[in-house]
Amino acid sequence: MVFHWMKRDMMMADSGGQGGYPVANTGNYTNAYTGAETAFTPGSTMAPQIKEWYNTEALENARSNLIFAQFAKSIPLPEHHGMTVEMRKANSFGDVPRLKEGVIPDGQEFGYSAVQATVYEYGAYTPLGRRLERHAIDPVAQDAAEEMGAAGGNTQDKIARNVAISGSNVMYCDKADGTHISSRSQLDGGCVLTPTMVNRAVTWLKKHKAPRIDGKYIAIVHPSVTYDLRETKGWLDAHEYAHPDEIFNGEIGELHGVRFIESDNAKVYKGKPLASDSATLLVNGAISSAGKTITFDGGTVAAHALKDRYILVGAVKCLVTDNTATTITVQDNVNNIADNTVIYPGEGGAEGIAVYGCVFLGKNAFGMIDVAGGNMEVIIKTPEQAGGPLNQFGTIGVYFETGGAVLYEERLLRVECGSHYSDVDEDDE
């Protein structure tokens, strides 16, 4: 009972301690029975240990969110070696030819290709007032550290995801009736990821000699895609084939030699609403001759708000070069557009629905830079360090550096599909 009381008192009292932990008096030890305070000897205080606990909790929370990065090749960047890493790989030779008697064969060229990646820094913090920590019922500093760690991990995961989906190889899932799809804007909710499409992706990786990871290929998919896959014949849940300590973070199952990893950070392409009060717009007046200006109504749009975005005018995808409150200018001519044709966001599928980017990969397909001294750090400042002339607040923040690049294009394939949830899922940042 005494230990429980001490812990509760420290979490609700004033924050003056090292690491921003809300201890009653950073320089004193408080007797739980009498309330008497005794000064710690120099260098002897509970605050450093508590700070380490916060860091551990936050960093563990961050690691639990790293789905994509677990499949990236780690590329070290020592200190004082610049901010750009160049990765070189030897070019492959062709087949060895049969020799002719006494004839010296032609030599084969040998060389290298290079991939470069640049590191960037990321950081955020939140201030915690002394009064808040003093009077709050919940352990504010602990909660803030955990949430900051989760935010840092989530951001790192999205950065790794953006590297993984940047590869140039892409396939589109066909419609349920077998109609072939050749672009994202043609995908509808029925173009789901099927066992046939998985098999096609596996065949592509095999034909490009992509090495496997522990004997299997990997696919990282959105939960909405998982829903469709679980309904298919041949799906094998992860717990049916793997020992718990052999399962990758986020692993859910296997199909056709592919181990599937589920992540709610998997890329969703949809596009933000076109207007402040409407996701779509309407063509105002039929367009009967070729031109680049579309007059619209149906929503409130600020001037220049749609510049450099894509739109779907019916089924025609257009790049917006500028807009006013009533007109949109597009890069290429449009023609034969009826009055009141719906204008959809053009970053997703047909009629603006959500499209999902599924990443199929082999070993070392992409890499993330491991910056010496730049790994994620939870930084805690006491009120004495950060709180101004009156020591009014401390801060809890997170900082890291990272960057990455696709290393082997032939080991990375993005398969884009729809889902039964395409109408309701939102665009991913």
ZALO-226108 format. One record per residue (C-alpha): residue in three letters; residue number from 1; x, y, z. Coordinates in Angstrom, 3 decimals. Example, Ala and Ser with C-alpha at 12.3 -4.5 7.8 and 13.67 -1.06 7.14 Angstrom:
<mido "ALA"; 1; <12.300; -4.500; 7.800>> <mido "SER"; 2; <13.670; -1.060; 7.140>> 
END
This chain:
<mido "MET"; 1; <0.000; 0.000; 0.000>> <mido "VAL"; 2; <2.814; 2.414; 0.749>> <mido "PHE"; 3; <4.424; 1.905; -2.674>> <mido "HIS"; 4; <1.090; 2.467; -4.415>> <mido "TRP"; 5; <0.546; 5.726; -2.563>> <mido "MET"; 6; <3.996; 7.033; -3.410>> <mido "LYS"; 7; <3.576; 6.354; -7.113>> <mido "ARG"; 8; <0.161; 8.014; -7.285>> <mido "ASP"; 9; <1.384; 11.079; -5.424>> <mido "MET"; 10; <4.323; 11.554; -7.788>> <mido "MET"; 11; <2.171; 11.339; -10.899>> <mido "MET"; 12; <-0.296; 14.007; -9.751>> <mido "ALA"; 13; <1.978; 16.502; -8.101>> <mido "ASP"; 14; <3.850; 19.516; -9.412>> <mido "SER"; 15; <6.264; 19.006; -12.318>> <mido "GLY"; 16; <9.640; 20.266; -11.355>> <mido "GLY"; 17; <11.716; 17.130; -11.833>> <mido "GLN"; 18; <14.188; 16.106; -14.447>> <mido "GLY"; 19; <12.556; 14.676; -17.532>> <mido "GLY"; 20; <9.376; 16.641; -16.900>> <mido "TYR"; 21; <8.008; 13.921; -14.595>> <mido "PRO"; 22; <5.530; 15.416; -12.085>> <mido "VAL"; 23; <7.301; 14.832; -8.797>> <mido "ALA"; 24; <6.435; 16.759; -5.656>> <mido "ASN"; 25; <9.952; 18.074; -5.042>> <mido "THR"; 26; <12.871; 17.186; -7.273>> <mido "GLY"; 27; <15.441; 17.821; -4.576>> <mido "ASN"; 28; <13.728; 16.009; -1.704>> <mido "TYR"; 29; <12.579; 12.542; -0.677>> <mido "THR"; 30; <9.116; 12.558; 0.958>> <mido "ASN"; 31; <8.356; 10.126; 3.813>> <mido "ALA"; 32; <5.009; 8.488; 3.028>> <mido "TYR"; 33; <4.120; 8.153; 6.731>> <mido "THR"; 34; <5.036; 11.548; 8.134>> <mido "GLY"; 35; <5.256; 13.798; 5.077>> <mido "ALA"; 36; <8.720; 14.926; 6.150>> <mido "GLU"; 37; <11.073; 15.830; 3.329>> <mido "THR"; 38; <14.746; 14.906; 3.229>> <mido "ALA"; 39; <17.086; 16.300; 0.600>> <mido "PHE"; 40; <18.674; 13.807; -1.793>> <mido "THR"; 41; <22.443; 13.837; -1.824>> <mido "PRO"; 42; <23.899; 15.422; -4.983>> <mido "GLY"; 43; <23.469; 13.153; -7.978>> <mido "SER"; 44; <20.942; 10.962; -6.157>> <mido "THR"; 45; <17.387; 11.451; -7.376>> <mido "MET"; 46; <14.531; 9.391; -8.767>> <mido "ALA"; 47; <13.924; 11.723; -11.703>> <mido "PRO"; 48; <16.524; 10.254; -14.112>> <mido "GLN"; 49; <15.121; 6.756; -13.636>> <mido "ILE"; 50; <11.600; 7.996; -14.215>> <mido "LYS"; 51; <12.717; 9.800; -17.367>> <mido "GLU"; 52; <14.181; 6.562; -18.712>> <mido "TRP"; 53; <10.845; 4.867; -18.033>> <mido "TYR"; 54; <9.073; 7.509; -20.076>> <mido "ASN"; 55; <11.553; 7.090; -22.921>> <mido "THR"; 56; <11.204; 3.328; -22.857>> <mido "GLU"; 57; <7.412; 3.489; -22.905>> <mido "ALA"; 58; <7.416; 5.994; -25.767>> <mido "LEU"; 59; <9.991; 4.182; -27.891>> <mido "GLU"; 60; <8.284; 0.820; -27.421>> <mido "ASN"; 61; <5.054; 2.453; -28.537>> <mido "ALA"; 62; <6.859; 3.800; -31.609>> <mido "ARG"; 63; <8.351; 0.443; -32.571>> <mido "SER"; 64; <4.958; -1.243; -32.487>> <mido "ASN"; 65; <3.913; 0.972; -35.417>> <mido "LEU"; 66; <6.846; 0.119; -37.691>> <mido "ILE"; 67; <5.289; -2.159; -40.292>> <mido "PHE"; 68; <6.984; -1.103; -43.536>> <mido "ALA"; 69; <10.455; -0.428; -42.149>> <mido "GLN"; 70; <10.887; -4.016; -40.928>> <mido "PHE"; 71; <11.312; -5.091; -44.572>> <mido "ALA"; 72; <13.753; -2.329; -45.543>> <mido "LYS"; 73; <17.476; -2.837; -45.873>> <mido "SER"; 74; <19.212; -0.772; -43.199>> <mido "ILE"; 75; <21.731; 1.627; -44.728>> <mido "PRO"; 76; <24.156; 3.123; -42.195>> <mido "LEU"; 77; <25.153; 6.774; -42.374>> <mido "PRO"; 78; <28.009; 7.642; -39.959>> <mido "GLU"; 79; <28.323; 11.088; -38.471>> <mido "HIS"; 80; <30.198; 13.744; -40.471>> <mido "HIS"; 81; <29.559; 11.987; -43.794>> <mido "GLY"; 82; <27.027; 14.414; -45.269>> <mido "MET"; 83; <23.271; 14.044; -45.658>> <mido "THR"; 84; <23.127; 12.008; -48.869>> <mido "VAL"; 85; <23.939; 8.315; -49.180>> <mido "GLU"; 86; <24.893; 6.761; -52.506>> <mido "MET"; 87; <24.275; 3.037; -52.822>> <mido "ARG"; 88; <26.006; 1.229; -55.664>> <mido "LYS"; 89; <25.249; -2.159; -57.170>> <mido "ALA"; 90; <27.118; -4.104; -59.845>> <mido "ASN"; 91; <25.288; -4.603; -63.113>> <mido "SER"; 92; <24.458; -8.203; -64.014>> <mido "PHE"; 93; <26.118; -10.098; -66.856>> <mido "GLY"; 94; <24.223; -11.895; -69.565>> <mido "ASP"; 95; <24.438; -15.633; -70.213>> <mido "VAL"; 96; <27.883; -17.095; -70.856>> <mido "PRO"; 97; <28.141; -17.951; -74.599>> <mido "ARG"; 98; <29.406; -21.156; -76.103>> <mido "LEU"; 99; <32.968; -20.763; -77.397>> <mido "LYS"; 100; <34.152; -21.465; -80.940>> <mido "GLU"; 101; <37.430; -23.287; -81.401>> <mido "GLY"; 102; <40.300; -20.815; -81.474>> <mido "VAL"; 103; <38.061; -17.741; -81.494>> <mido "ILE"; 104; <38.358; -15.178; -78.721>> <mido "PRO"; 105; <34.829; -14.095; -77.720>> <mido "ASP"; 106; <33.730; -10.491; -77.305>> <mido "GLY"; 107; <34.156; -9.131; -73.825>> <mido "GLN"; 108; <31.122; -8.191; -71.744>> <mido "GLU"; 109; <30.892; -4.741; -70.242>> <mido "PHE"; 110; <30.963; -4.403; -66.483>> <mido "GLY"; 111; <29.792; -1.418; -64.522>> <mido "TYR"; 112; <27.769; -0.094; -61.618>> <mido "SER"; 113; <24.521; 1.743; -61.148>> <mido "ALA"; 114; <23.896; 4.062; -58.229>> <mido "VAL"; 115; <20.914; 5.059; -56.115>> <mido "GLN"; 116; <20.976; 8.100; -53.871>> <mido "ALA"; 117; <18.914; 8.905; -50.789>> <mido "THR"; 118; <18.859; 12.063; -48.685>> <mido "VAL"; 119; <18.041; 12.248; -44.994>> <mido "TYR"; 120; <15.653; 14.818; -43.550>> <mido "GLU"; 121; <14.892; 15.731; -39.965>> <mido "TYR"; 122; <11.478; 15.510; -38.313>> <mido "GLY"; 123; <10.286; 16.712; -34.933>> <mido "ALA"; 124; <7.362; 17.838; -32.797>> <mido "TYR"; 125; <6.735; 18.712; -29.159>> <mido "THR"; 126; <3.983; 19.608; -26.733>> <mido "PRO"; 127; <4.194; 21.945; -23.723>> <mido "LEU"; 128; <2.889; 20.714; -20.375>> <mido "GLY"; 129; <1.978; 23.409; -17.879>> <mido "ARG"; 130; <2.907; 23.016; -14.220>> <mido "ARG"; 131; <-0.651; 23.775; -13.121>> <mido "LEU"; 132; <-2.024; 21.100; -15.433>> <mido "GLU"; 133; <0.313; 18.469; -14.032>> <mido "ARG"; 134; <-0.386; 19.612; -10.482>> <mido "HIS"; 135; <-4.170; 19.351; -10.729>> <mido "ALA"; 136; <-4.807; 16.773; -13.451>> <mido "ILE"; 137; <-6.338; 13.452; -12.410>> <mido "ASP"; 138; <-4.524; 11.470; -15.126>> <mido "PRO"; 139; <-0.708; 11.084; -15.435>> <mido "VAL"; 140; <-0.408; 13.757; -18.097>> <mido "ALA"; 141; <3.339; 13.570; -18.748>> <mido "GLN"; 142; <3.324; 9.796; -19.103>> <mido "ASP"; 143; <0.365; 9.888; -21.480>> <mido "ALA"; 144; <1.953; 12.672; -23.531>> <mido "ALA"; 145; <5.225; 10.766; -23.852>> <mido "GLU"; 146; <3.455; 7.615; -24.983>> <mido "GLU"; 147; <1.357; 9.480; -27.544>> <mido "MET"; 148; <4.381; 11.417; -28.812>> <mido "GLY"; 149; <6.253; 8.151; -29.275>> <mido "ALA"; 150; <3.305; 6.671; -31.156>> <mido "ALA"; 151; <3.142; 9.733; -33.424>> <mido "GLY"; 152; <6.862; 9.483; -34.145>> <mido "GLY"; 153; <6.607; 5.792; -34.984>> <mido "ASN"; 154; <3.562; 6.352; -37.167>> <mido "THR"; 155; <5.372; 9.085; -39.094>> <mido "GLN"; 156; <8.451; 6.922; -39.597>> <mido "ASP"; 157; <6.249; 4.137; -40.899>> <mido "LYS"; 158; <4.559; 6.434; -43.419>> <mido "ILE"; 159; <7.931; 7.680; -44.629>> <mido "ALA"; 160; <9.060; 4.083; -45.222>> <mido "ARG"; 161; <5.729; 3.367; -46.919>> <mido "ASN"; 162; <6.145; 6.314; -49.269>> <mido "VAL"; 163; <9.528; 4.934; -50.306>> <mido "ALA"; 164; <8.061; 1.465; -50.885>> <mido "ILE"; 165; <5.195; 2.716; -53.068>> <mido "SER"; 166; <7.461; 4.946; -55.153>> <mido "GLY"; 167; <8.605; 2.070; -57.348>> <mido "SER"; 168; <7.830; 2.266; -61.055>> <mido "ASN"; 169; <6.223; -1.181; -61.439>> <mido "VAL"; 170; <2.436; -1.318; -61.032>> <mido "MET"; 171; <-0.436; -3.691; -61.801>> <mido "TYR"; 172; <-4.163; -2.952; -61.635>> <mido "CYS"; 173; <-6.758; -5.468; -60.504>> <mido "ASP"; 174; <-9.284; -6.418; -63.174>> <mido "LYS"; 175; <-13.029; -6.043; -62.777>> <mido "ALA"; 176; <-15.120; -8.906; -61.467>> <mido "ASP"; 177; <-16.337; -9.699; -64.993>> <mido "GLY"; 178; <-12.747; -9.997; -66.233>> <mido "THR"; 179; <-12.569; -6.583; -67.897>> <mido "HIS"; 180; <-8.909; -5.546; -68.045>> <mido "ILE"; 181; <-7.956; -2.378; -66.168>> <mido "SER"; 182; <-5.012; -0.281; -67.303>> <mido "SER"; 183; <-5.129; 2.795; -65.050>> <mido "ARG"; 184; <-6.037; 3.829; -61.517>> <mido "SER"; 185; <-8.932; 6.010; -62.612>> <mido "GLN"; 186; <-10.673; 2.955; -64.114>> <mido "LEU"; 187; <-10.703; 0.974; -60.863>> <mido "ASP"; 188; <-14.060; 0.539; -59.147>> <mido "GLY"; 189; <-15.142; -1.133; -55.921>> <mido "GLY"; 190; <-15.423; -4.502; -57.659>> <mido "CYS"; 191; <-11.759; -4.545; -58.704>> <mido "VAL"; 192; <-10.696; -6.355; -55.536>> <mido "LEU"; 193; <-7.451; -8.193; -54.851>> <mido "THR"; 194; <-8.166; -11.837; -55.705>> <mido "PRO"; 195; <-6.083; -15.027; -55.430>> <mido "THR"; 196; <-5.640; -14.841; -59.199>> <mido "MET"; 197; <-4.164; -11.344; -58.909>> <mido "VAL"; 198; <-1.913; -12.452; -56.036>> <mido "ASN"; 199; <-0.685; -15.325; -58.191>> <mido "ARG"; 200; <-0.016; -12.890; -61.025>> <mido "ALA"; 201; <2.034; -10.659; -58.723>> <mido "VAL"; 202; <4.020; -13.651; -57.435>> <mido "THR"; 203; <4.710; -14.741; -61.001>> <mido "TRP"; 204; <5.981; -11.244; -61.823>> <mido "LEU"; 205; <8.410; -11.336; -58.864>> <mido "LYS"; 206; <9.608; -14.817; -59.825>> <mido "LYS"; 207; <10.197; -13.832; -63.440>> <mido "HIS"; 208; <12.282; -10.896; -62.248>> <mido "LYS"; 209; <14.302; -13.230; -59.997>> <mido "ALA"; 210; <13.375; -11.327; -56.849>> <mido "PRO"; 211; <14.896; -13.136; -53.835>> <mido "ARG"; 212; <12.471; -14.180; -51.119>> <mido "ILE"; 213; <12.447; -13.249; -47.442>> <mido "ASP"; 214; <12.737; -16.453; -45.386>> <mido "GLY"; 215; <11.406; -18.423; -48.342>> <mido "LYS"; 216; <8.354; -16.237; -49.004>> <mido "TYR"; 217; <7.432; -12.998; -50.688>> <mido "ILE"; 218; <5.819; -10.204; -48.664>> <mido "ALA"; 219; <2.690; -8.148; -49.343>> <mido "ILE"; 220; <1.652; -5.179; -47.199>> <mido "VAL"; 221; <-2.057; -4.404; -47.528>> <mido "HIS"; 222; <-4.763; -2.186; -46.041>> <mido "PRO"; 223; <-7.395; -3.701; -43.676>> <mido "SER"; 224; <-10.069; -3.049; -46.311>> <mido "VAL"; 225; <-8.100; -5.252; -48.727>> <mido "THR"; 226; <-7.677; -7.876; -46.021>> <mido "TYR"; 227; <-11.455; -8.107; -45.738>> <mido "ASP"; 228; <-11.731; -9.148; -49.364>> <mido "LEU"; 229; <-8.846; -11.632; -49.138>> <mido "ARG"; 230; <-10.230; -13.385; -46.074>> <mido "GLU"; 231; <-13.327; -14.221; -48.088>> <mido "THR"; 232; <-11.308; -16.132; -50.690>> <mido "LYS"; 233; <-10.571; -19.845; -50.958>> <mido "GLY"; 234; <-7.024; -20.842; -50.039>> <mido "TRP"; 235; <-6.438; -18.110; -47.463>> <mido "LEU"; 236; <-4.399; -19.359; -44.502>> <mido "ASP"; 237; <-4.407; -17.390; -41.250>> <mido "ALA"; 238; <-0.977; -16.667; -39.762>> <mido "HIS"; 239; <-1.653; -18.547; -36.535>> <mido "GLU"; 240; <-2.209; -21.738; -38.529>> <mido "TYR"; 241; <1.307; -21.904; -39.961>> <mido "ALA"; 242; <3.701; -19.885; -37.824>> <mido "HIS"; 243; <5.007; -19.967; -34.280>> <mido "PRO"; 244; <4.181; -16.674; -32.531>> <mido "ASP"; 245; <7.812; -15.542; -32.391>> <mido "GLU"; 246; <8.229; -16.200; -36.120>> <mido "ILE"; 247; <5.418; -13.877; -37.189>> <mido "PHE"; 248; <6.312; -10.480; -38.639>> <mido "ASN"; 249; <4.845; -7.400; -37.024>> <mido "GLY"; 250; <1.335; -7.103; -38.457>> <mido "GLU"; 251; <1.321; -10.513; -40.171>> <mido "ILE"; 252; <-2.147; -11.938; -40.768>> <mido "GLY"; 253; <-1.928; -14.774; -43.254>> <mido "GLU"; 254; <-0.535; -16.416; -46.370>> <mido "LEU"; 255; <-1.700; -17.059; -49.920>> <mido "HIS"; 256; <0.216; -18.435; -52.931>> <mido "GLY"; 257; <3.562; -18.199; -51.152>> <mido "VAL"; 258; <3.033; -14.607; -50.031>> <mido "ARG"; 259; <3.005; -13.639; -46.354>> <mido "PHE"; 260; <0.508; -10.821; -45.890>> <mido "ILE"; 261; <1.140; -7.939; -43.508>> <mido "GLU"; 262; <-1.755; -5.690; -42.555>> <mido "SER"; 263; <-1.251; -1.985; -41.928>> <mido "ASP"; 264; <-3.710; 0.867; -41.636>> <mido "ASN"; 265; <-0.870; 3.004; -43.007>> <mido "ALA"; 266; <-1.030; 1.175; -46.341>> <mido "LYS"; 267; <-1.520; 3.777; -49.040>> <mido "VAL"; 268; <-5.046; 4.906; -49.897>> <mido "TYR"; 269; <-5.475; 7.035; -53.035>> <mido "LYS"; 270; <-8.675; 9.058; -53.139>> <mido "GLY"; 271; <-8.166; 12.793; -53.093>> <mido "LYS"; 272; <-9.545; 15.470; -50.806>> <mido "PRO"; 273; <-12.942; 17.095; -51.470>> <mido "LEU"; 274; <-12.885; 19.564; -54.339>> <mido "ALA"; 275; <-14.896; 22.203; -52.476>> <mido "SER"; 276; <-15.112; 23.356; -48.884>> <mido "ASP"; 277; <-18.724; 22.174; -48.765>> <mido "SER"; 278; <-18.756; 19.327; -51.310>> <mido "ALA"; 279; <-16.561; 16.440; -52.406>> <mido "THR"; 280; <-17.625; 16.876; -56.033>> <mido "LEU"; 281; <-18.608; 19.655; -58.455>> <mido "LEU"; 282; <-20.874; 19.860; -61.518>> <mido "VAL"; 283; <-20.109; 21.042; -65.036>> <mido "ASN"; 284; <-22.082; 24.244; -65.606>> <mido "GLY"; 285; <-22.957; 24.247; -69.283>> <mido "ALA"; 286; <-22.209; 21.618; -71.926>> <mido "ILE"; 287; <-18.761; 21.629; -73.548>> <mido "SER"; 288; <-19.330; 20.982; -77.244>> <mido "SER"; 289; <-16.013; 22.162; -78.695>> <mido "ALA"; 290; <-12.466; 21.438; -77.609>> <mido "GLY"; 291; <-11.176; 23.737; -74.884>> <mido "LYS"; 292; <-9.281; 23.891; -71.628>> <mido "THR"; 293; <-11.773; 25.834; -69.506>> <mido "ILE"; 294; <-14.553; 24.142; -67.526>> <mido "THR"; 295; <-17.213; 26.252; -65.840>> <mido "PHE"; 296; <-18.577; 24.628; -62.694>> <mido "ASP"; 297; <-21.004; 25.003; -59.808>> <mido "GLY"; 298; <-22.137; 22.859; -56.885>> <mido "GLY"; 299; <-19.621; 23.950; -54.274>> <mido "THR"; 300; <-17.495; 26.743; -52.838>> <mido "VAL"; 301; <-13.925; 26.672; -54.163>> <mido "ALA"; 302; <-11.211; 29.196; -53.385>> <mido "ALA"; 303; <-9.148; 30.571; -56.253>> <mido "HIS"; 304; <-6.063; 28.448; -57.044>> <mido "ALA"; 305; <-7.154; 25.761; -54.527>> <mido "LEU"; 306; <-7.270; 23.035; -57.190>> <mido "LYS"; 307; <-4.033; 23.946; -58.973>> <mido "ASP"; 308; <-1.815; 20.905; -59.700>> <mido "ARG"; 309; <-4.535; 18.482; -58.638>> <mido "TYR"; 310; <-6.194; 15.859; -60.814>> <mido "ILE"; 311; <-9.925; 15.769; -61.476>> <mido "LEU"; 312; <-12.225; 13.299; -63.211>> <mido "VAL"; 313; <-14.717; 15.005; -65.506>> <mido "GLY"; 314; <-17.037; 12.046; -65.828>> <mido "ALA"; 315; <-14.456; 9.409; -66.801>> <mido "VAL"; 316; <-11.882; 11.814; -68.263>> <mido "LYS"; 317; <-8.846; 12.464; -66.052>> <mido "CYS"; 318; <-7.440; 15.994; -66.218>> <mido "LEU"; 319; <-4.577; 17.890; -64.614>> <mido "VAL"; 320; <-5.675; 21.274; -63.250>> <mido "THR"; 321; <-3.356; 24.150; -64.083>> <mido "ASP"; 322; <-5.430; 26.780; -62.235>> <mido "ASN"; 323; <-8.934; 27.680; -61.109>> <mido "THR"; 324; <-11.154; 30.568; -60.091>> <mido "ALA"; 325; <-14.264; 30.397; -57.943>> <mido "THR"; 326; <-16.311; 29.344; -61.012>> <mido "THR"; 327; <-13.888; 27.951; -63.627>> <mido "ILE"; 328; <-11.233; 25.252; -63.864>> <mido "THR"; 329; <-8.414; 25.365; -66.410>> <mido "VAL"; 330; <-6.973; 21.983; -67.386>> <mido "GLN"; 331; <-3.761; 21.036; -69.155>> <mido "ASP"; 332; <-5.322; 19.227; -72.129>> <mido "ASN"; 333; <-8.428; 19.971; -74.159>> <mido "VAL"; 334; <-11.776; 18.474; -73.114>> <mido "ASN"; 335; <-14.745; 18.022; -75.415>> <mido "ASN"; 336; <-18.237; 16.542; -75.610>> <mido "ILE"; 337; <-18.966; 17.029; -71.896>> <mido "ALA"; 338; <-22.644; 17.225; -70.992>> <mido "ASP"; 339; <-24.138; 19.819; -68.665>> <mido "ASN"; 340; <-24.219; 18.721; -65.007>> <mido "THR"; 341; <-21.547; 16.045; -65.532>> <mido "VAL"; 342; <-20.085; 15.248; -62.127>> <mido "ILE"; 343; <-16.500; 16.368; -61.471>> <mido "TYR"; 344; <-14.766; 14.010; -59.024>> <mido "PRO"; 345; <-11.394; 14.189; -57.261>> <mido "GLY"; 346; <-9.001; 12.533; -59.703>> <mido "GLU"; 347; <-6.397; 11.038; -57.394>> <mido "GLY"; 348; <-8.409; 7.856; -56.789>> <mido "GLY"; 349; <-10.484; 5.468; -58.855>> <mido "ALA"; 350; <-13.655; 5.690; -60.951>> <mido "GLU"; 351; <-16.089; 8.296; -59.600>> <mido "GLY"; 352; <-13.463; 9.308; -57.059>> <mido "ILE"; 353; <-13.545; 6.110; -54.972>> <mido "ALA"; 354; <-10.682; 5.000; -52.722>> <mido "VAL"; 355; <-7.949; 2.882; -54.321>> <mido "TYR"; 356; <-5.467; 0.851; -52.277>> <mido "GLY"; 357; <-1.765; 0.500; -53.002>> <mido "CYS"; 358; <-0.646; -3.038; -52.066>> <mido "VAL"; 359; <3.129; -3.498; -51.895>> <mido "PHE"; 360; <4.522; -6.861; -53.036>> <mido "LEU"; 361; <8.245; -7.195; -52.461>> <mido "GLY"; 362; <11.308; -9.389; -52.246>> <mido "LYS"; 363; <14.397; -9.087; -50.096>> <mido "ASN"; 364; <16.122; -5.696; -49.860>> <mido "ALA"; 365; <13.781; -4.143; -52.425>> <mido "PHE"; 366; <14.083; -0.768; -50.695>> <mido "GLY"; 367; <16.283; 0.710; -48.024>> <mido "MET"; 368; <16.013; 3.166; -45.154>> <mido "ILE"; 369; <18.956; 5.175; -43.864>> <mido "ASP"; 370; <20.091; 4.473; -40.315>> <mido "VAL"; 371; <21.543; 7.818; -39.273>> <mido "ALA"; 372; <24.169; 7.633; -36.557>> <mido "GLY"; 373; <22.825; 9.725; -33.691>> <mido "GLY"; 374; <19.603; 10.386; -35.591>> <mido "ASN"; 375; <17.414; 7.544; -34.359>> <mido "MET"; 376; <14.118; 8.520; -32.806>> <mido "GLU"; 377; <14.580; 10.251; -29.474>> <mido "VAL"; 378; <11.980; 11.363; -26.985>> <mido "ILE"; 379; <13.239; 14.690; -25.630>> <mido "ILE"; 380; <11.996; 15.832; -22.254>> <mido "LYS"; 381; <12.614; 19.362; -20.965>> <mido "THR"; 382; <11.868; 20.370; -17.395>> <mido "PRO"; 383; <10.130; 23.680; -16.561>> <mido "GLU"; 384; <13.539; 24.977; -15.495>> <mido "GLN"; 385; <14.886; 24.187; -18.942>> <mido "ALA"; 386; <11.968; 25.277; -21.134>> <mido "GLY"; 387; <9.418; 27.188; -19.113>> <mido "GLY"; 388; <10.486; 30.797; -19.499>> <mido "PRO"; 389; <11.239; 33.234; -16.669>> <mido "LEU"; 390; <8.557; 31.718; -14.408>> <mido "ASN"; 391; <9.223; 28.034; -15.136>> <mido "GLN"; 392; <5.595; 27.682; -16.183>> <mido "PHE"; 393; <5.835; 24.599; -18.390>> <mido "GLY"; 394; <7.976; 21.699; -19.477>> <mido "THR"; 395; <7.958; 20.026; -22.893>> <mido "ILE"; 396; <7.891; 16.507; -24.275>> <mido "GLY"; 397; <8.940; 16.068; -27.880>> <mido "VAL"; 398; <10.213; 13.631; -30.453>> <mido "TYR"; 399; <13.023; 14.020; -32.984>> <mido "PHE"; 400; <14.553; 11.809; -35.656>> <mido "GLU"; 401; <16.270; 11.814; -39.032>> <mido "THR"; 402; <15.521; 9.406; -41.839>> <mido "GLY"; 403; <15.352; 8.910; -45.579>> <mido "GLY"; 404; <15.206; 6.046; -48.030>> <mido "ALA"; 405; <15.155; 4.872; -51.630>> <mido "VAL"; 406; <14.118; 1.966; -53.832>> <mido "LEU"; 407; <17.204; -0.220; -54.279>> <mido "TYR"; 408; <15.960; -2.827; -56.745>> <mido "GLU"; 409; <13.004; -1.852; -58.924>> <mido "GLU"; 410; <12.678; -5.466; -60.102>> <mido "ARG"; 411; <11.998; -6.630; -56.538>> <mido "LEU"; 412; <9.136; -4.242; -55.885>> <mido "LEU"; 413; <5.625; -4.290; -57.342>> <mido "ARG"; 414; <2.647; -2.107; -56.435>> <mido "VAL"; 415; <-0.729; -3.728; -57.032>> <mido "GLU"; 416; <-3.623; -1.243; -56.977>> <mido "CYS"; 417; <-7.161; -2.391; -56.279>> <mido "GLY"; 418; <-10.578; -1.379; -55.046>> <mido "SER"; 419; <-12.479; -2.855; -52.121>> <mido "HIS"; 420; <-15.957; -3.260; -50.719>> <mido "TYR"; 421; <-14.978; -0.272; -48.566>> <mido "SER"; 422; <-13.865; 1.983; -51.448>> <mido "ASP"; 423; <-16.949; 4.196; -51.085>> <mido "VAL"; 424; <-16.333; 4.984; -47.412>> <mido "ASP"; 425; <-12.571; 5.003; -46.846>> <mido "GLU"; 426; <-10.810; 8.363; -46.885>> <mido "ASP"; 427; <-7.694; 9.603; -48.631>> <mido "ASP"; 428; <-4.402; 8.980; -46.845>> <mido "GLU"; 429; <-1.982; 11.842; -46.284>> 
END
